[in-house]
Each structure stands twice: as C-alpha cells, then as structure tokens.
C-alpha cells in the first residue's frame, strides 16, 4: 500500500494545534508521557505498540526514568510528516491510561 504524501506546512500547523501536548521537532512530532509507576509506563508502551501494528505505522519510543515514555512520530519512508503521524498521535491520546503529559 502506498504511503500518503507529506503534509504542507499549513496542514501540519493546523493538525498540531488539534493535539495538545504534542510538539514538532523538524520532521517529527513528539511528546513525553509520565505514568504513575514503571508498570503503567510499560502498559502504555504496549498499548501504543498494538495501535502502531494495527496502523502499520511505528513510532520511536523510549522508556526512561522508571516512568517516562518519549514518543516520536514521523513517516520515515516519506522523510517527514504525513496524515499517518497525526492519526496515530490522536489514537495514542485516546488511550487515556492515566499517563499525563510532561514538559
């Protein structure tokens, strides 16, 4: 299945405004979630992995500091941001799990 095209800057700005907590860094968007404990952080990571497999779109994730999960989305094979990144970000936000955004 062909990947969607890169988004125009105005589309990226609009879509990012719809996702509180997500920030752009070059050709990617990301956020850090802080869970209440290590097991919760791993649970969120696993839930995201299931969503990513279903979407066939895989984020970079890093678990650190015993309860922090960094998530970075980019459509690597397109070299930037596509609708897939924003769709998966919205799905990640819908998980809920009690993890909070962290600055």
Secondary structure as the mmCIF struct_conf table of DSSP 4:
data_model
#
loop_
_struct_conf.conf_type_id
_struct_conf.id
_struct_conf.beg_label_comp_id
_struct_conf.beg_label_asym_id
_struct_conf.beg_label_seq_id
_struct_conf.end_label_comp_id
_struct_conf.end_label_asym_id
_struct_conf.end_label_seq_id
HELX_LH_PP_P HELX_LH_PP_P1 UNK A 2 UNK A 8
HELX_RH_AL_P HELX_RH_AL_P1 UNK A 9 UNK A 17
TURN_TY1_P TURN_TY1_P1 UNK A 18 UNK A 18
BEND BEND1 UNK A 19 UNK A 19
TURN_TY1_P TURN_TY1_P2 UNK A 20 UNK A 21
STRN STRN1 UNK A 23 UNK A 25
TURN_TY1_P TURN_TY1_P3 UNK A 26 UNK A 27
STRN STRN2 UNK A 28 UNK A 34
BEND BEND2 UNK A 36 UNK A 37
HELX_RH_AL_P HELX_RH_AL_P2 UNK A 38 UNK A 55
TURN_TY1_P TURN_TY1_P4 UNK A 56 UNK A 56
STRN STRN3 UNK A 60 UNK A 64
TURN_TY1_P TURN_TY1_P5 UNK A 65 UNK A 67
STRN STRN4 UNK A 68 UNK A 73
STRN STRN5 UNK A 75 UNK A 75
HELX_RH_3T_P HELX_RH_3T_P1 UNK A 76 UNK A 78
TURN_TY1_P TURN_TY1_P6 UNK A 79 UNK A 79
STRN STRN6 UNK A 80 UNK A 80
HELX_RH_AL_P HELX_RH_AL_P3 UNK A 83 UNK A 95
TURN_TY1_P TURN_TY1_P7 UNK A 97 UNK A 98
STRN STRN7 UNK A 100 UNK A 102
#
